[in-house]
Amino acid sequence: MHKPKAKPQLDDEAQKALSKRNAANRKRPAFKRQNWFRYKRLGQKWRKPRGMHSKMRARRKYRPPMASISYRGPAAARGLHPSGFAEVAVHRPVDLEVMDPQREAARIAATVGDRKREIIEARATELKIRVLNSRSYEDDSEEEE
């Protein structure tokens, strides 16, 4: 059975900032490394072009845009998860006790093993804290089969 995900309690300013950031993200170009299409070994991850003769660094119109401060999102939405929660890294079940379930969501650290992850997820459901990288959906699909 599907349970609706918890939603954060945001003030109007943060709500507007989130929607503004989402609109800006749709318009924002995909910043790719110079010559990413030419050499496979470069990859697409952004690197600032620094060459003296670089047309991209000189911001020529026919070259892709460079990442700059003008593409930054609103300050009120900065650091928030797309859902609106502030992310908190969780390593132990004790870390959940100090969290605010209305404003913060847990992200279980990658170094946490399966046994402790299950304990953390169970405790989070008791405290009504949203876990952003929960694995509980995998368990539900196994039980149905």
Buried (B, 14 or more C-beta within 10 A) or exposed (E): EEEEEBEBEBEEEBBBBBEBBEEBEEEBEEBBBBEBEEEEEBEEEEEEBEEEEBEBBEEEEEBBBBBEEEBEBBEBBEEBBEBBBEBBEBEEBEBBEEBEBEBBBBBBBEEBEEEBBEEBBEBBBEEEBBBBBBEBEEEEEEEEE
